[in-house]
Amino acid sequence: MSTPFYVSPQQAMADRAEYARKGIARGRSVVVLQYRDGILFVAENPSRALHKVSEIYDRIAFAAVGKYNEFENLRIGGVRYADLRGYTYHREDVTARGLANVYAQTLGTIFSSVGEKPYEVELIVAEVGEAPTDDQIYRLPHDGSIVDEHGSVAVGGDADRIGGRLDRYHRDDMTLGEALRLAVRSLARDSNGGERELAADQLEVAVLDRTRPQQRKFKRLSGEPLERLLAETADDGDGPDEGNASDTSDGADTSAEGAEGPTDGRNEGEDAGKKSVEGKE
């Protein structure tokens, strides 16, 4: 009689986690970041039918990477949970934190189950508040843990590099155009430092806009409005909203900060400017 093959629980969990991470890494990244009037979702997704970003409830949206059929099942379950809770109690009782807890229980149960493989998905649940300080963003990895995020977050294949760039350049008071520009450039930058061109038809963009008068704050940006917004941000050039003027790798104009120096010694600065103009002529 042969001896049963034994694998320690720690090794089994490590193997399952590695399997899920490899599946998630094959998907294109999704970026979620706060801006002045709400929360922006940007994904590289050429499909117009298979969405990575979706509305869950009035102020709540959902973003995911990984296997589509798996996170679509989770999205549908989240919509049913939100509708039932809002109908049974009150619409304000449906929160991103409650939905994240439901997803965490589901993902954790599947991950620890021996009878089925772990879900190859990573989720983001976000809720826009009345003020920026009330916004909520939760990231849920494959194992069902919950990470409370603030400002910006990236999930998917190149999340570490994209997340580092977002942390470096993101500001809470960014306009929608500035936030979109940062998100697109972060997605377009490859690991070798090069930058691809991402057109509007290659992007899936949506917002939770707190300024919308209606109860539902979710809105997709596509077609002409998105193209116009991308064109406006492209015309702005590489402004200071993406970092210090010394960051020449992002095309920053190092002469911009010199033009906005302190007011002390202004006469000396004006005299120097006149001399430089005369020299050019």
ABEGO torsion letter per residue (X at the ends): XBBBBBBBAAAAAAAAAAAAAAAAAABBBBBBBBBAAEBBBBBBBABAABBABBBABAABBBBBBEBAAAAAAAAAAAAAAAAAAAAABBAAABBAAAAAAAAAAAAAAAAABAABBBBBBBBBBBBBBABAAABBBBBBBAAGBBBBBBGBBBBEAAAAAAAAAAAAABBAABBAAAAAAAAAAAAABBAAGBBBBBBAAABBBBBBBAABABABABBBBBEAAAAAAAAAAAAAEBBAAAEBAABAAAGBBAAAAAAABBABGAAAAAAAAAAAAAAAX
